């Protein structure tokens, strides 16, 4: 069977609810707006917006809420033909309170025993691995249940067997795990047992979960040494990002001064840009696309999807006046970019 998809991913779609009034608190909001919440869907929406083909897999209850969420994903050109539909179940809810500095975003999950968390290996058509160049997975899906851990591990194992590219976003969410120790054990099992071509990890995750400290350069080398990852992408928040490849070459991403309208989904946009650049132009250019996608996403109000075009990304990449280059050994300038 020929390759058809550039990127495939597995994840849970939630019904997001946020106060109808911008920047209102959950406690005082009389009305709420509904929206799609799904990290993995955000990534492949971004992939499709940049011109590649992507598919999203999950398990979804066939009711008006489930159909609306799936229709939203399909509307952005993402394939959902491998989705498992069931008649009974529940869609999880994510309550979101958007904050302005210094008040951070606040998220409350109601996603216990959801339909997606009960996804089993036997319910998926694993032919999607053969049809895809790259399989993107996340720590969120891994954390949902023992079943989902098995699904993620199966996807990585099959991708390794078929020599497909594996991308893994650690995306640690403490509220989804019984403890940080449990999360660490599961992550270590996956990252040491299998070949991971691209590992996305935040600076705070490296310290909190794996006890790594020191300079960002020391931390990224520590990650590379400890896990079976060909390329490690370390996000540094306002100081950009680092990539250490399989040849031990270190690349530093650019950052941009931006006016923040919305921080939600910025990390997913960063990954979408990186995967696009990685698949089309190589790892060094991937950082350019990632940083530009993240900066542009920060400027989009009221949406967590990366509603960004390839032309916008490349225009920003080519705009030398917009870039702030952080040189090795030099303190980073204060910026508004929070790219993960």
C-alpha positions as CSV (number, residue, x, y, z in Angstrom):
1,X,0.0,0.0,0.0
2,X,1.4,3.4,-1.0
3,X,2.0,6.2,1.5
4,X,-1.0,8.6,1.6
5,X,-0.7,10.6,4.8
6,X,2.2,12.8,5.8
7,X,1.2,12.7,9.5
8,X,-1.1,10.5,11.5
9,X,-2.1,11.0,15.2
10,X,-4.2,9.6,17.9
11,X,-6.0,11.8,20.5
12,X,-9.1,12.6,22.5
13,X,-11.4,15.4,21.3
14,X,-13.1,17.3,24.2
15,X,-15.9,19.7,24.2
16,X,-14.3,23.0,25.4
17,X,-16.4,25.5,27.4
18,X,-15.2,29.0,28.2
19,X,-16.9,32.1,29.4
20,X,-18.7,33.9,26.6
21,X,-17.2,37.2,27.8
22,X,-13.5,37.6,26.9
23,X,-11.2,37.1,29.9
24,X,-14.1,36.5,32.3
25,X,-13.6,34.0,35.1
26,X,-15.3,30.6,35.3
27,X,-16.8,31.4,38.6
28,X,-18.8,34.5,37.5
29,X,-19.6,33.6,33.9
30,X,-23.4,33.3,33.2
31,X,-22.9,31.9,29.6
32,X,-20.3,29.8,27.9
33,X,-19.0,29.3,24.4
34,X,-18.3,25.8,23.1
35,X,-15.2,24.9,21.1
36,X,-13.1,21.9,20.1
37,X,-10.3,21.0,22.5
38,X,-7.7,18.5,21.3
39,X,-3.9,18.9,21.2
40,X,-3.3,16.2,18.6
41,X,-6.1,17.6,16.4
42,X,-4.6,21.1,16.6
43,X,-1.3,19.7,15.4
44,X,-2.8,18.0,12.3
45,X,-5.0,21.0,11.6
46,X,-1.8,23.0,11.4
47,X,-0.2,20.4,9.2
48,X,-3.1,20.5,6.8
49,X,-3.0,24.3,6.8
50,X,0.6,24.2,5.7
51,X,-0.2,21.9,2.7
52,X,0.5,18.4,3.9
53,X,-2.0,15.5,4.4
54,X,-2.9,14.3,7.9
55,X,-5.3,11.9,9.6
56,X,-6.7,11.9,13.2
57,X,-7.7,8.8,15.0
58,X,-9.8,8.4,18.1
59,X,-12.9,6.8,19.6
60,X,-16.0,9.0,19.5
61,X,-19.6,8.6,20.7
62,X,-22.1,9.1,17.8
63,X,-24.2,11.9,19.3
64,X,-24.7,15.6,18.4
65,X,-21.7,16.6,20.5
66,X,-19.4,14.0,19.1
67,X,-20.5,14.6,15.5
68,X,-20.0,18.4,15.9
69,X,-16.4,17.9,17.2
70,X,-15.5,15.6,14.4
71,X,-17.1,17.8,11.8
72,X,-15.0,20.7,13.1
73,X,-11.8,18.7,12.6
74,X,-12.9,17.5,9.1
75,X,-13.7,21.1,8.1
76,X,-10.0,21.9,8.2
77,X,-9.2,19.1,5.8
78,X,-8.1,16.5,8.3
79,X,-9.0,12.9,7.4
80,X,-11.1,11.0,10.0
81,X,-11.8,7.8,8.1
82,X,-10.0,5.6,10.7
83,X,-12.1,7.0,13.6
84,X,-14.0,4.4,15.7
85,X,-17.6,5.4,16.3
86,X,-19.7,3.9,19.1
87,X,-23.4,4.4,19.9
88,X,-23.1,4.9,23.7
89,X,-20.6,6.8,25.8
90,X,-19.6,10.3,26.8
91,X,-17.5,13.1,25.5
92,X,-15.1,14.8,27.9
93,X,-15.4,18.4,28.8
94,X,-12.6,21.0,29.3
95,X,-13.6,24.2,31.1
96,X,-11.2,27.0,30.2
97,X,-10.6,30.4,31.8
98,X,-8.4,32.6,29.7
99,X,-6.1,34.8,31.8
100,X,-4.0,37.9,31.1
101,X,-0.6,38.3,32.7
102,X,0.0,37.7,35.6
103,X,-3.2,35.6,35.8
104,X,-2.5,32.3,33.9
105,X,-5.0,30.3,31.9
106,X,-7.0,28.0,34.2
107,X,-8.2,24.6,33.0
108,X,-10.6,22.2,34.7
109,X,-11.1,18.7,33.1
110,X,-14.2,16.5,33.3
111,X,-12.9,13.6,31.3
112,X,-13.1,10.5,33.5
113,X,-14.3,7.3,31.8
114,X,-14.8,9.1,28.5
115,X,-15.4,7.1,25.3
116,X,-11.9,8.0,23.9
117,X,-10.2,6.9,27.1
118,X,-11.7,3.4,26.6
119,X,-10.1,3.0,23.1
120,X,-8.6,-0.5,22.7
121,X,-6.0,-1.9,20.4
122,X,-8.5,-4.2,18.7
123,X,-10.8,-1.2,17.8
124,X,-8.3,0.4,15.4
125,X,-7.4,-0.4,11.8
126,X,-3.6,-0.4,12.1
127,X,-3.2,0.0,8.3
128,X,-2.9,3.7,9.0
129,X,0.7,3.1,10.1
130,X,1.6,1.8,6.7
131,X,-0.1,4.7,4.9
132,X,1.6,7.4,6.9
133,X,5.1,8.9,6.8
134,X,5.1,10.1,10.4
135,X,3.2,9.0,13.5
136,X,2.7,11.8,16.1
137,X,1.7,10.8,19.7
138,X,1.5,12.6,23.0
139,X,1.8,12.2,26.7
140,X,-1.8,13.3,27.0
141,X,-3.2,10.3,25.2
142,X,-0.7,8.1,27.1
143,X,-2.1,9.4,30.4
144,X,-5.8,8.8,29.7
145,X,-5.9,5.1,30.7
146,X,-4.1,1.8,30.7
147,X,-5.9,1.0,27.4
148,X,-4.6,4.2,25.9
149,X,-1.1,3.5,27.1
150,X,-1.3,0.2,25.2
151,X,-2.6,1.9,22.1
152,X,0.3,4.4,22.2
153,X,2.9,1.7,22.7
154,X,1.4,-0.4,19.9
155,X,1.5,2.6,17.5
156,X,5.2,3.2,18.3
157,X,6.1,-0.5,18.1
158,X,4.3,-0.8,14.7
159,X,5.9,2.4,13.4
160,X,9.3,1.2,14.4
161,X,8.7,-2.2,12.7
162,X,7.6,-0.4,9.5
163,X,10.4,2.1,9.7
164,X,8.1,5.1,10.0
165,X,9.0,8.4,11.7
166,X,7.8,8.6,15.3
167,X,7.2,12.0,16.9
168,X,6.3,12.2,20.6
169,X,5.3,15.2,22.6
170,X,5.8,14.6,26.3
171,X,3.0,17.2,27.1
172,X,2.9,16.3,30.7
173,X,-0.4,17.1,32.4
174,X,-0.2,16.5,36.2
175,X,-4.0,16.3,36.6
176,X,-4.1,13.3,34.3
177,X,-1.6,11.2,36.3
178,X,-1.9,9.7,39.7
179,X,1.6,11.0,40.5
180,X,4.7,12.4,38.8
181,X,6.5,9.2,39.6
182,X,3.9,7.2,37.7
183,X,4.2,9.5,34.7
184,X,8.0,9.3,34.8
185,X,8.0,5.5,34.9
186,X,5.6,5.3,31.9
187,X,7.5,7.9,29.9
188,X,10.9,6.3,30.6
189,X,9.5,2.9,29.5
190,X,8.4,4.3,26.1
191,X,11.4,6.5,25.5
192,X,14.0,3.9,26.3
193,X,12.4,0.8,24.8
194,X,11.5,2.2,21.4
195,X,13.0,4.4,18.8
196,X,11.7,8.0,18.9
197,X,12.8,10.1,16.0
198,X,11.5,13.4,17.5
199,X,11.0,14.1,21.1
200,X,9.3,17.3,22.1
201,X,9.9,18.3,25.8
202,X,9.6,21.5,27.8
203,X,12.4,22.8,30.0
204,X,10.2,22.5,33.2
205,X,9.3,18.9,32.3
206,X,12.9,17.9,32.0
207,X,13.5,19.1,35.6
208,X,10.2,18.1,37.2
209,X,10.0,14.6,35.7
210,X,13.6,13.5,35.1
211,X,15.6,15.7,37.6
212,X,17.7,17.3,34.9
213,X,19.2,20.7,35.7
214,X,22.0,22.9,34.5
215,X,22.1,25.0,31.3
216,X,19.6,24.3,28.5
217,X,22.5,22.9,26.5
218,X,23.4,20.5,29.3
219,X,19.8,19.5,29.8
220,X,19.2,18.7,26.2
221,X,22.3,16.6,26.1
222,X,21.2,14.8,29.2
223,X,17.9,13.9,27.6
224,X,19.6,12.7,24.5
225,X,21.9,10.5,26.5
226,X,19.2,9.0,28.7
227,X,16.6,8.1,26.1
228,X,16.5,6.4,22.7
229,X,15.6,9.6,20.8
230,X,17.3,10.6,17.5
231,X,16.4,14.3,17.8
232,X,15.4,16.2,20.9
233,X,13.4,19.4,20.7
234,X,13.7,21.4,24.0
235,X,11.3,24.3,24.4
236,X,12.6,27.2,26.4
237,X,9.5,29.4,26.6
238,X,10.3,33.0,25.9
239,X,13.9,32.1,25.1
240,X,13.0,30.0,22.1
241,X,14.0,26.4,21.6
242,X,16.9,24.0,21.1
243,X,17.3,20.9,18.9
244,X,20.0,18.3,19.3
245,X,20.2,15.9,16.4
246,X,21.5,12.4,16.0
247,X,24.9,13.7,15.0
248,X,25.1,15.7,18.3
249,X,24.7,19.0,16.3
250,X,22.9,21.7,18.3
251,X,20.5,24.2,16.7
252,X,18.9,27.2,18.3
253,X,15.5,28.5,17.3
254,X,14.6,32.2,16.8
255,X,12.0,34.0,18.8
256,X,9.8,36.9,18.0
257,X,8.4,39.9,19.9
258,X,4.6,39.5,19.7
259,X,1.5,40.9,21.3
260,X,-0.2,38.0,23.0
261,X,-3.9,37.7,22.2
262,X,-4.3,34.0,23.2
263,X,-1.8,31.5,24.6
264,X,-4.0,28.4,24.0
265,X,-2.7,25.9,21.4
266,X,0.6,27.6,20.9
267,X,2.6,24.5,21.7
268,X,0.6,22.5,19.2
269,X,1.2,25.2,16.5
270,X,5.0,25.0,17.3
271,X,4.9,21.2,16.7
272,X,2.9,21.5,13.6
273,X,5.4,24.0,12.1
274,X,8.3,21.8,13.2
275,X,6.9,18.6,11.7
276,X,6.1,20.4,8.4
277,X,9.7,21.8,8.2
278,X,11.2,18.5,9.2
279,X,9.3,16.6,6.5
280,X,9.9,19.1,3.7
281,X,13.1,21.0,4.4
282,X,15.2,19.3,7.2
283,X,15.6,19.8,10.9
284,X,17.3,23.2,10.9
285,X,14.5,24.8,8.8
286,X,12.0,23.0,11.0
287,X,12.9,25.3,13.9
288,X,12.2,28.3,11.7
289,X,8.7,27.1,10.8
290,X,8.0,26.1,14.4
291,X,8.9,29.5,15.9
292,X,7.0,31.4,13.2
293,X,3.9,29.2,13.7
294,X,4.0,29.7,17.5
295,X,4.4,33.5,17.2
296,X,1.6,33.8,14.7
297,X,-0.7,31.6,16.8
298,X,-0.2,33.9,19.8
299,X,-1.7,36.8,17.7
300,X,-5.0,35.0,17.0
301,X,-7.7,35.7,19.5
302,X,-10.6,33.3,20.5
303,X,-9.2,30.2,18.7
304,X,-7.0,27.4,19.8
305,X,-6.6,26.1,16.3
306,X,-3.6,27.3,14.2
307,X,-5.6,29.2,11.6
308,X,-2.4,30.2,9.8
309,X,-1.4,29.9,6.2
310,X,1.9,28.7,4.8
311,X,2.3,32.2,3.1
312,X,2.0,33.9,6.5
313,X,4.6,31.6,8.1
314,X,7.1,32.0,5.3
315,X,6.6,35.8,5.2
316,X,7.4,36.0,8.9
317,X,10.5,33.7,8.5
318,X,11.8,36.0,5.8
319,X,11.2,39.2,7.8
320,X,14.6,39.9,9.3
321,X,13.3,42.9,11.3
322,X,10.9,40.6,13.2
323,X,13.5,38.2,14.5
324,X,15.4,38.3,17.7
325,X,18.4,35.9,17.6
326,X,19.5,34.5,20.9
327,X,23.2,33.7,20.6
328,X,24.8,30.8,22.6
329,X,26.2,32.0,25.9
330,X,24.2,35.3,25.8
331,X,21.2,35.9,28.0
332,X,18.0,35.9,26.1
333,X,16.2,39.1,25.6
334,X,12.9,39.5,27.3
335,X,10.1,38.7,24.8
336,X,6.4,38.0,24.9
337,X,6.8,34.6,23.1
338,X,5.7,31.6,25.1
339,X,6.0,29.0,22.5
340,X,5.1,25.9,24.5
